[in-house]
Amino acid sequence: PEMMDIWHTAVQYHFWHTLALLAVGIMLSLGLHNRWIVASGGLFAGGIVLFSGSLYVLTLSGISALGMITPVGGLTFLVGWFCLGLAAWRLPARAG
């Protein structure tokens, strides 16, 4: 049951950050291109690999040392959200 909870956490974070990556892709396709948006996309992808990936491997292999990678992935997610917020704040206002 404990491993199922860990797996569930990995899936949840993977899901939400995949949606964030989709939003980044949509912004880029709409021409809202700046370095902060690009950085946030890379950080979300890296966070998925580090956070969710380490939890997936942990639950499948039982290697508890992989749990040390998970906080790095969480920090990567946080920096990604910070970059996306900064990108939104710096976008020029469009007159309707």
Biopython code that builds the backbone (N, CA, C, O; Angstrom):
import numpy as np
from Bio.PDB.StructureBuilder import StructureBuilder

atoms = [
    (1, "PRO", "N", (0.817, -1.220, 0.000)),
    (1, "PRO", "CA", (0.000, 0.000, 0.000)),
    (1, "PRO", "C", (0.855, 1.275, 0.000)),
    (1, "PRO", "O", (0.505, 2.260, -0.650)),
    (2, "GLU", "N", (1.979, 1.250, 0.734)),
    (2, "GLU", "CA", (2.832, 2.437, 0.778)),
    (2, "GLU", "C", (3.404, 2.737, -0.606)),
    (2, "GLU", "O", (3.465, 3.896, -1.018)),
    (3, "MET", "N", (3.822, 1.700, -1.315)),
    (3, "MET", "CA", (4.373, 1.886, -2.661)),
    (3, "MET", "C", (3.305, 2.387, -3.631)),
    (3, "MET", "O", (3.613, 3.148, -4.548)),
    (4, "MET", "N", (2.062, 1.972, -3.439)),
    (4, "MET", "CA", (0.971, 2.467, -4.280)),
    (4, "MET", "C", (0.743, 3.960, -4.048)),
    (4, "MET", "O", (0.447, 4.698, -4.987)),
    (5, "ASP", "N", (0.880, 4.402, -2.802)),
    (5, "ASP", "CA", (0.757, 5.829, -2.496)),
    (5, "ASP", "C", (1.873, 6.617, -3.179)),
    (5, "ASP", "O", (1.634, 7.701, -3.712)),
    (6, "ILE", "N", (3.077, 6.081, -3.164)),
    (6, "ILE", "CA", (4.208, 6.743, -3.823)),
    (6, "ILE", "C", (3.962, 6.795, -5.325)),
    (6, "ILE", "O", (4.193, 7.828, -5.954)),
    (7, "TRP", "N", (3.498, 5.700, -5.902)),
    (7, "TRP", "CA", (3.198, 5.650, -7.334)),
    (7, "TRP", "C", (2.126, 6.688, -7.675)),
    (7, "TRP", "O", (2.235, 7.395, -8.677)),
    (8, "HIS", "N", (1.097, 6.776, -6.842)),
    (8, "HIS", "CA", (0.006, 7.727, -7.066)),
    (8, "HIS", "C", (0.529, 9.169, -7.051)),
    (8, "HIS", "O", (0.123, 9.985, -7.879)),
    (9, "THR", "N", (1.415, 9.477, -6.125)),
    (9, "THR", "CA", (2.017, 10.809, -6.070)),
    (9, "THR", "C", (2.795, 11.105, -7.352)),
    (9, "THR", "O", (2.692, 12.202, -7.900)),
    (10, "ALA", "N", (3.564, 10.138, -7.825)),
    (10, "ALA", "CA", (4.333, 10.320, -9.055)),
    (10, "ALA", "C", (3.407, 10.588, -10.238)),
    (10, "ALA", "O", (3.681, 11.462, -11.061)),
    (11, "VAL", "N", (2.314, 9.837, -10.320)),
    (11, "VAL", "CA", (1.369, 10.009, -11.431)),
    (11, "VAL", "C", (0.700, 11.375, -11.368)),
    (11, "VAL", "O", (0.534, 12.034, -12.394)),
    (12, "GLN", "N", (0.314, 11.804, -10.165)),
    (12, "GLN", "CA", (-0.335, 13.110, -10.028)),
    (12, "GLN", "C", (0.585, 14.239, -10.488)),
    (12, "GLN", "O", (0.166, 15.093, -11.270)),
    (13, "TYR", "N", (1.816, 14.256, -10.019)),
    (13, "TYR", "CA", (2.743, 15.314, -10.406)),
    (13, "TYR", "C", (3.079, 15.230, -11.889)),
    (13, "TYR", "O", (3.239, 16.257, -12.549)),
    (14, "HIS", "N", (3.186, 14.037, -12.405)),
    (14, "HIS", "CA", (3.440, 13.843, -13.829)),
    (14, "HIS", "C", (2.284, 14.435, -14.633)),
    (14, "HIS", "O", (2.513, 15.154, -15.606)),
    (15, "PHE", "N", (1.050, 14.141, -14.238)),
    (15, "PHE", "CA", (-0.134, 14.637, -14.933)),
    (15, "PHE", "C", (-0.190, 16.159, -14.954)),
    (15, "PHE", "O", (-0.334, 16.763, -16.017)),
    (16, "TRP", "N", (-0.076, 16.777, -13.787)),
    (16, "TRP", "CA", (-0.219, 18.236, -13.718)),
    (16, "TRP", "C", (0.899, 18.955, -14.458)),
    (16, "TRP", "O", (0.668, 20.003, -15.062)),
    (17, "HIS", "N", (2.092, 18.411, -14.418)),
    (17, "HIS", "CA", (3.187, 19.092, -15.097)),
    (17, "HIS", "C", (3.209, 18.788, -16.594)),
    (17, "HIS", "O", (3.804, 19.536, -17.370)),
    (18, "THR", "N", (2.567, 17.700, -17.000)),
    (18, "THR", "CA", (2.360, 17.480, -18.425)),
    (18, "THR", "C", (1.382, 18.525, -18.965)),
    (18, "THR", "O", (1.572, 19.041, -20.067)),
    (19, "LEU", "N", (0.344, 18.836, -18.202)),
    (19, "LEU", "CA", (-0.574, 19.906, -18.601)),
    (19, "LEU", "C", (0.148, 21.252, -18.656)),
    (19, "LEU", "O", (-0.113, 22.059, -19.548)),
    (20, "ALA", "N", (1.048, 21.495, -17.714)),
    (20, "ALA", "CA", (1.823, 22.734, -17.732)),
    (20, "ALA", "C", (2.696, 22.789, -18.985)),
    (20, "ALA", "O", (2.821, 23.844, -19.607)),
    (21, "LEU", "N", (3.301, 21.655, -19.360)),
    (21, "LEU", "CA", (4.099, 21.603, -20.592)),
    (21, "LEU", "C", (3.231, 21.878, -21.813)),
    (21, "LEU", "O", (3.666, 22.551, -22.747)),
    (22, "LEU", "N", (2.013, 21.363, -21.810)),
    (22, "LEU", "CA", (1.082, 21.635, -22.905)),
    (22, "LEU", "C", (0.782, 23.127, -22.987)),
    (22, "LEU", "O", (0.749, 23.698, -24.078)),
    (23, "ALA", "N", (0.568, 23.752, -21.848)),
    (23, "ALA", "CA", (0.313, 25.197, -21.822)),
    (23, "ALA", "C", (1.517, 25.971, -22.346)),
    (23, "ALA", "O", (1.354, 26.942, -23.085)),
    (24, "VAL", "N", (2.709, 25.556, -21.975)),
    (24, "VAL", "CA", (3.924, 26.202, -22.481)),
    (24, "VAL", "C", (3.986, 26.061, -24.000)),
    (24, "VAL", "O", (4.299, 27.024, -24.699)),
    (25, "GLY", "N", (3.693, 24.875, -24.509)),
    (25, "GLY", "CA", (3.690, 24.661, -25.953)),
    (25, "GLY", "C", (2.677, 25.536, -26.665)),
    (25, "GLY", "O", (2.954, 26.067, -27.741)),
    (26, "ILE", "N", (1.505, 25.688, -26.070)),
    (26, "ILE", "CA", (0.477, 26.545, -26.662)),
    (26, "ILE", "C", (0.940, 27.996, -26.679)),
    (26, "ILE", "O", (0.767, 28.700, -27.674)),
    (27, "MET", "N", (1.526, 28.436, -25.574)),
    (27, "MET", "CA", (2.031, 29.817, -25.528)),
    (27, "MET", "C", (3.088, 30.054, -26.602)),
    (27, "MET", "O", (3.083, 31.084, -27.276)),
    (28, "LEU", "N", (3.986, 29.097, -26.751)),
    (28, "LEU", "CA", (5.032, 29.248, -27.760)),
    (28, "LEU", "C", (4.447, 29.242, -29.170)),
    (28, "LEU", "O", (4.911, 29.989, -30.031)),
    (29, "SER", "N", (3.443, 28.415, -29.417)),
    (29, "SER", "CA", (2.838, 28.368, -30.751)),
    (29, "SER", "C", (2.044, 29.630, -31.061)),
    (29, "SER", "O", (1.822, 29.951, -32.228)),
    (30, "LEU", "N", (1.615, 30.348, -30.026)),
    (30, "LEU", "CA", (0.899, 31.610, -30.219)),
    (30, "LEU", "C", (1.845, 32.796, -30.376)),
    (30, "LEU", "O", (1.408, 33.940, -30.505)),
    (31, "GLY", "N", (3.124, 32.514, -30.364)),
    (31, "GLY", "CA", (4.102, 33.582, -30.540)),
    (31, "GLY", "C", (4.518, 34.260, -29.251)),
    (31, "GLY", "O", (5.233, 35.262, -29.290)),
    (32, "LEU", "N", (4.096, 33.751, -28.123)),
    (32, "LEU", "CA", (4.499, 34.316, -26.833)),
    (32, "LEU", "C", (5.820, 33.674, -26.445)),
    (32, "LEU", "O", (5.882, 32.817, -25.563)),
    (33, "HIS", "N", (6.857, 34.102, -27.114)),
    (33, "HIS", "CA", (8.148, 33.435, -26.989)),
    (33, "HIS", "C", (9.116, 34.334, -26.229)),
    (33, "HIS", "O", (9.498, 35.399, -26.714)),
    (34, "ASN", "N", (9.505, 33.901, -25.045)),
    (34, "ASN", "CA", (10.589, 34.572, -24.344)),
    (34, "ASN", "C", (11.383, 33.523, -23.575)),
    (34, "ASN", "O", (10.954, 32.376, -23.453)),
    (35, "ARG", "N", (12.513, 33.911, -23.072)),
    (35, "ARG", "CA", (13.408, 32.930, -22.448)),
    (35, "ARG", "C", (12.816, 32.296, -21.199)),
    (35, "ARG", "O", (13.167, 31.167, -20.859)),
    (36, "TRP", "N", (11.927, 32.998, -20.512)),
    (36, "TRP", "CA", (11.335, 32.460, -19.295)),
    (36, "TRP", "C", (10.340, 31.351, -19.601)),
    (36, "TRP", "O", (10.248, 30.373, -18.859)),
    (37, "ILE", "N", (9.604, 31.497, -20.679)),
    (37, "ILE", "CA", (8.662, 30.449, -21.082)),
    (37, "ILE", "C", (9.433, 29.208, -21.518)),
    (37, "ILE", "O", (9.090, 28.088, -21.139)),
    (38, "VAL", "N", (10.467, 29.415, -22.311)),
    (38, "VAL", "CA", (11.293, 28.287, -22.765)),
    (38, "VAL", "C", (11.941, 27.595, -21.563)),
    (38, "VAL", "O", (11.966, 26.367, -21.491)),
    (39, "ALA", "N", (12.458, 28.372, -20.635)),
    (39, "ALA", "CA", (13.092, 27.802, -19.443)),
    (39, "ALA", "C", (12.084, 27.000, -18.622)),
    (39, "ALA", "O", (12.408, 25.921, -18.126)),
    (40, "SER", "N", (10.878, 27.517, -18.478)),
    (40, "SER", "CA", (9.879, 26.802, -17.686)),
    (40, "SER", "C", (9.547, 25.454, -18.322)),
    (40, "SER", "O", (9.352, 24.468, -17.611)),
    (41, "GLY", "N", (9.480, 25.400, -19.635)),
    (41, "GLY", "CA", (9.221, 24.131, -20.308)),
    (41, "GLY", "C", (10.317, 23.110, -20.037)),
    (41, "GLY", "O", (10.033, 21.948, -19.747)),
    (42, "GLY", "N", (11.550, 23.541, -20.131)),
    (42, "GLY", "CA", (12.666, 22.640, -19.841)),
    (42, "GLY", "C", (12.688, 22.185, -18.393)),
    (42, "GLY", "O", (13.002, 21.033, -18.096)),
    (43, "LEU", "N", (12.352, 23.098, -17.500)),
    (43, "LEU", "CA", (12.336, 22.753, -16.074)),
    (43, "LEU", "C", (11.193, 21.796, -15.744)),
    (43, "LEU", "O", (11.364, 20.888, -14.931)),
    (44, "PHE", "N", (10.029, 21.990, -16.368)),
    (44, "PHE", "CA", (8.925, 21.054, -16.145)),
    (44, "PHE", "C", (9.287, 19.660, -16.651)),
    (44, "PHE", "O", (9.021, 18.663, -15.980)),
    (45, "ALA", "N", (9.887, 19.596, -17.822)),
    (45, "ALA", "CA", (10.296, 18.294, -18.366)),
    (45, "ALA", "C", (11.344, 17.637, -17.465)),
    (45, "ALA", "O", (11.262, 16.443, -17.178)),
    (46, "GLY", "N", (12.313, 18.411, -17.029)),
    (46, "GLY", "CA", (13.329, 17.877, -16.131)),
    (46, "GLY", "C", (12.752, 17.442, -14.796)),
    (46, "GLY", "O", (13.165, 16.431, -14.227)),
    (47, "GLY", "N", (11.793, 18.211, -14.302)),
    (47, "GLY", "CA", (11.143, 17.858, -13.040)),
    (47, "GLY", "C", (10.366, 16.559, -13.141)),
    (47, "GLY", "O", (10.357, 15.757, -12.207)),
    (48, "ILE", "N", (9.714, 16.353, -14.280)),
    (48, "ILE", "CA", (8.990, 15.101, -14.480)),
    (48, "ILE", "C", (9.965, 13.929, -14.427)),
    (48, "ILE", "O", (9.697, 12.917, -13.777)),
    (49, "VAL", "N", (11.086, 14.071, -15.108)),
    (49, "VAL", "CA", (12.073, 12.986, -15.121)),
    (49, "VAL", "C", (12.634, 12.756, -13.719)),
    (49, "VAL", "O", (12.705, 11.618, -13.255)),
    (50, "LEU", "N", (13.032, 13.835, -13.049)),
    (50, "LEU", "CA", (13.673, 13.691, -11.742)),
    (50, "LEU", "C", (12.688, 13.303, -10.644)),
    (50, "LEU", "O", (12.945, 12.375, -9.877)),
    (51, "PHE", "N", (11.569, 14.003, -10.569)),
    (51, "PHE", "CA", (10.618, 13.761, -9.480)),
    (51, "PHE", "C", (9.816, 12.492, -9.732)),
    (51, "PHE", "O", (9.941, 11.509, -9.002)),
    (52, "SER", "N", (8.992, 12.525, -10.771)),
    (52, "SER", "CA", (8.137, 11.373, -11.044)),
    (52, "SER", "C", (8.962, 10.153, -11.432)),
    (52, "SER", "O", (8.670, 9.041, -10.993)),
    (53, "GLY", "N", (9.982, 10.352, -12.248)),
    (53, "GLY", "CA", (10.813, 9.233, -12.675)),
    (53, "GLY", "C", (11.481, 8.529, -11.513)),
    (53, "GLY", "O", (11.521, 7.299, -11.468)),
    (54, "SER", "N", (12.010, 9.307, -10.564)),
    (54, "SER", "CA", (12.656, 8.665, -9.409)),
    (54, "SER", "C", (11.643, 7.906, -8.568)),
    (54, "SER", "O", (11.962, 6.850, -8.021)),
    (55, "LEU", "N", (10.426, 8.428, -8.456)),
    (55, "LEU", "CA", (9.401, 7.723, -7.696)),
    (55, "LEU", "C", (8.929, 6.466, -8.422)),
    (55, "LEU", "O", (8.669, 5.444, -7.787)),
    (56, "TYR", "N", (8.818, 6.537, -9.746)),
    (56, "TYR", "CA", (8.449, 5.345, -10.517)),
    (56, "TYR", "C", (9.487, 4.240, -10.322)),
    (56, "TYR", "O", (9.146, 3.092, -10.035)),
    (57, "VAL", "N", (10.750, 4.606, -10.482)),
    (57, "VAL", "CA", (11.817, 3.607, -10.345)),
    (57, "VAL", "C", (11.888, 3.092, -8.911)),
    (57, "VAL", "O", (12.123, 1.904, -8.691)),
    (58, "LEU", "N", (11.687, 3.975, -7.939)),
    (58, "LEU", "CA", (11.684, 3.564, -6.534)),
    (58, "LEU", "C", (10.620, 2.503, -6.276)),
    (58, "LEU", "O", (10.894, 1.483, -5.642)),
    (59, "THR", "N", (9.413, 2.745, -6.765)),
    (59, "THR", "CA", (8.339, 1.785, -6.505)),
    (59, "THR", "C", (8.547, 0.474, -7.258)),
    (59, "THR", "O", (8.175, -0.588, -6.760)),
    (60, "LEU", "N", (9.129, 0.534, -8.437)),
    (60, "LEU", "CA", (9.329, -0.689, -9.215)),
    (60, "LEU", "C", (10.542, -1.497, -8.758)),
    (60, "LEU", "O", (10.544, -2.724, -8.846)),
    (61, "SER", "N", (11.574, -0.804, -8.271)),
    (61, "SER", "CA", (12.806, -1.505, -7.919)),
    (61, "SER", "C", (13.000, -1.679, -6.420)),
    (61, "SER", "O", (13.679, -2.608, -5.982)),
    (62, "GLY", "N", (12.403, -0.785, -5.632)),
    (62, "GLY", "CA", (12.593, -0.839, -4.192)),
    (62, "GLY", "C", (13.910, -0.236, -3.729)),
    (62, "GLY", "O", (14.259, -0.343, -2.553)),
    (63, "ILE", "N", (14.645, 0.396, -4.637)),
    (63, "ILE", "CA", (15.922, 1.025, -4.283)),
    (63, "ILE", "C", (15.620, 2.356, -3.594)),
    (63, "ILE", "O", (15.305, 3.347, -4.253)),
    (64, "SER", "N", (15.718, 2.369, -2.287)),
    (64, "SER", "CA", (15.320, 3.555, -1.529)),
    (64, "SER", "C", (16.263, 4.741, -1.723)),
    (64, "SER", "O", (15.872, 5.879, -1.464)),
    (65, "ALA", "N", (17.485, 4.503, -2.168)),
    (65, "ALA", "CA", (18.430, 5.602, -2.390)),
    (65, "ALA", "C", (17.933, 6.547, -3.477)),
    (65, "ALA", "O", (18.354, 7.703, -3.523)),
    (66, "LEU", "N", (17.053, 6.083, -4.344)),
    (66, "LEU", "CA", (16.510, 6.942, -5.395)),
    (66, "LEU", "C", (15.634, 8.045, -4.826)),
    (66, "LEU", "O", (15.383, 9.049, -5.493)),
    (67, "GLY", "N", (15.169, 7.865, -3.596)),
    (67, "GLY", "CA", (14.365, 8.891, -2.946)),
    (67, "GLY", "C", (15.127, 10.190, -2.732)),
    (67, "GLY", "O", (14.519, 11.236, -2.506)),
    (68, "MET", "N", (16.455, 10.131, -2.801)),
    (68, "MET", "CA", (17.249, 11.361, -2.637)),
    (68, "MET", "C", (17.161, 12.259, -3.868)),
    (68, "MET", "O", (17.430, 13.457, -3.775)),
    (69, "ILE", "N", (16.792, 11.708, -5.002)),
    (69, "ILE", "CA", (16.677, 12.488, -6.235)),
    (69, "ILE", "C", (15.359, 13.257, -6.266)),
    (69, "ILE", "O", (15.274, 14.327, -6.869)),
    (70, "THR", "N", (14.342, 12.716, -5.621)),
    (70, "THR", "CA", (12.994, 13.288, -5.685)),
    (70, "THR", "C", (12.935, 14.760, -5.263)),
    (70, "THR", "O", (12.290, 15.541, -5.962)),
    (71, "PRO", "N", (13.564, 15.183, -4.172)),
    (71, "PRO", "CA", (13.500, 16.605, -3.814)),
    (71, "PRO", "C", (14.132, 17.523, -4.862)),
    (71, "PRO", "O", (13.704, 18.666, -5.023)),
    (72, "VAL", "N", (15.136, 17.036, -5.568)),
    (72, "VAL", "CA", (15.737, 17.837, -6.645)),
    (72, "VAL", "C", (14.699, 18.070, -7.741)),
    (72, "VAL", "O", (14.607, 19.165, -8.296)),
    (73, "GLY", "N", (13.925, 17.037, -8.047)),
    (73, "GLY", "CA", (12.852, 17.184, -9.023)),
    (73, "GLY", "C", (11.783, 18.148, -8.547)),
    (73, "GLY", "O", (11.258, 18.937, -9.334)),
    (74, "GLY", "N", (11.458, 18.089, -7.263)),
    (74, "GLY", "CA", (10.484, 19.030, -6.708)),
    (74, "GLY", "C", (10.961, 20.465, -6.798)),
    (74, "GLY", "O", (10.187, 21.366, -7.122)),
    (75, "LEU", "N", (12.230, 20.675, -6.513)),
    (75, "LEU", "CA", (12.808, 22.015, -6.645)),
    (75, "LEU", "C", (12.791, 22.468, -8.106)),
    (75, "LEU", "O", (12.556, 23.641, -8.395)),
    (76, "THR", "N", (13.039, 21.541, -9.013)),
    (76, "THR", "CA", (12.990, 21.851, -10.440)),
    (76, "THR", "C", (11.588, 22.298, -10.841)),
    (76, "THR", "O", (11.438, 23.253, -11.603)),
    (77, "PHE", "N", (10.561, 21.617, -10.335)),
    (77, "PHE", "CA", (9.181, 22.039, -10.582)),
    (77, "PHE", "C", (8.939, 23.457, -10.064)),
    (77, "PHE", "O", (8.353, 24.284, -10.763)),
    (78, "LEU", "N", (9.387, 23.732, -8.850)),
    (78, "LEU", "CA", (9.170, 25.067, -8.266)),
    (78, "LEU", "C", (9.835, 26.159, -9.087)),
    (78, "LEU", "O", (9.241, 27.214, -9.310)),
    (79, "VAL", "N", (11.055, 25.920, -9.536)),
    (79, "VAL", "CA", (11.753, 26.915, -10.353)),
    (79, "VAL", "C", (11.036, 27.081, -11.693)),
    (79, "VAL", "O", (10.961, 28.188, -12.227)),
    (80, "GLY", "N", (10.510, 25.981, -12.234)),
    (80, "GLY", "CA", (9.732, 26.060, -13.473)),
    (80, "GLY", "C", (8.503, 26.935, -13.312)),
    (80, "GLY", "O", (8.216, 27.765, -14.175)),
    (81, "TRP", "N", (7.774, 26.760, -12.219)),
    (81, "TRP", "CA", (6.599, 27.598, -11.967)),
    (81, "TRP", "C", (6.996, 29.063, -11.763)),
    (81, "TRP", "O", (6.293, 29.969, -12.209)),
    (82, "PHE", "N", (8.118, 29.285, -11.091)),
    (82, "PHE", "CA", (8.603, 30.652, -10.909)),
    (82, "PHE", "C", (8.900, 31.292, -12.265)),
    (82, "PHE", "O", (8.519, 32.436, -12.514)),
    (83, "CYS", "N", (9.581, 30.549, -13.141)),
    (83, "CYS", "CA", (9.901, 31.078, -14.471)),
    (83, "CYS", "C", (8.636, 31.354, -15.280)),
    (83, "CYS", "O", (8.559, 32.363, -15.981)),
    (84, "LEU", "N", (7.649, 30.470, -15.190)),
    (84, "LEU", "CA", (6.404, 30.685, -15.918)),
    (84, "LEU", "C", (5.671, 31.908, -15.384)),
    (84, "LEU", "O", (5.116, 32.689, -16.157)),
    (85, "GLY", "N", (5.669, 32.077, -14.065)),
    (85, "GLY", "CA", (5.057, 33.270, -13.477)),
    (85, "GLY", "C", (5.773, 34.539, -13.893)),
    (85, "GLY", "O", (5.136, 35.553, -14.179)),
    (86, "LEU", "N", (7.085, 34.485, -13.928)),
    (86, "LEU", "CA", (7.867, 35.632, -14.371)),
    (86, "LEU", "C", (7.584, 35.940, -15.834)),
    (86, "LEU", "O", (7.489, 37.105, -16.221)),
    (87, "ALA", "N", (7.450, 34.901, -16.641)),
    (87, "ALA", "CA", (7.127, 35.091, -18.059)),
    (87, "ALA", "C", (5.768, 35.765, -18.217)),
    (87, "ALA", "O", (5.614, 36.673, -19.035)),
    (88, "ALA", "N", (4.789, 35.326, -17.441)),
    (88, "ALA", "CA", (3.455, 35.924, -17.523)),
    (88, "ALA", "C", (3.480, 37.380, -17.076)),
    (88, "ALA", "O", (2.792, 38.225, -17.649)),
    (89, "TRP", "N", (4.271, 37.665, -16.058)),
    (89, "TRP", "CA", (4.359, 39.031, -15.550)),
    (89, "TRP", "C", (5.019, 39.953, -16.571)),
    (89, "TRP", "O", (4.681, 41.134, -16.651)),
    (90, "ARG", "N", (5.959, 39.421, -17.349)),
    (90, "ARG", "CA", (6.709, 40.242, -18.307)),
    (90, "ARG", "C", (6.060, 40.317, -19.685)),
    (90, "ARG", "O", (6.540, 41.053, -20.547)),
    (91, "LEU", "N", (4.991, 39.580, -19.909)),
    (91, "LEU", "CA", (4.334, 39.642, -21.207)),
    (91, "LEU", "C", (3.749, 41.035, -21.404)),
    (91, "LEU", "O", (3.215, 41.630, -20.469)),
    (92, "PRO", "N", (3.853, 41.547, -22.618)),
    (92, "PRO", "CA", (3.265, 42.877, -22.857)),
    (92, "PRO", "C", (1.742, 42.797, -22.810)),
    (92, "PRO", "O", (1.133, 41.813, -23.231)),
    (93, "ALA", "N", (1.153, 43.862, -22.285)),
    (93, "ALA", "CA", (-0.306, 43.930, -22.252)),
    (93, "ALA", "C", (-0.816, 44.210, -23.653)),
    (93, "ALA", "O", (-0.279, 45.056, -24.368)),
    (94, "ARG", "N", (-1.860, 43.489, -24.035)),
    (94, "ARG", "CA", (-2.442, 43.677, -25.372)),
    (94, "ARG", "C", (-3.742, 44.448, -25.239)),
    (94, "ARG", "O", (-4.599, 44.125, -24.416)),
    (95, "ALA", "N", (-3.867, 45.460, -26.058)),
    (95, "ALA", "CA", (-5.086, 46.254, -26.059)),
    (95, "ALA", "C", (-6.187, 45.475, -26.782)),
    (95, "ALA", "O", (-5.948, 44.902, -27.845)),
    (96, "GLY", "N", (-7.385, 45.454, -26.208)),
    (96, "GLY", "CA", (-8.501, 44.690, -26.782)),
    (96, "GLY", "C", (-9.058, 45.385, -27.922)),
    (96, "GLY", "O", (-10.006, 44.899, -28.539)),
]
sb = StructureBuilder()
sb.init_structure("model")
sb.init_model(0)
sb.init_chain("A")
sb.init_seg("    ")
for serial, (resi, resn, name, xyz) in enumerate(atoms, 1):
    if name == "N":
        sb.init_residue(resn, " ", resi, " ")
    sb.init_atom(name, np.array(xyz, "f"), 0.0, 1.0, " ", f" {name:<3s}", serial, name[0])
structure = sb.get_structure()
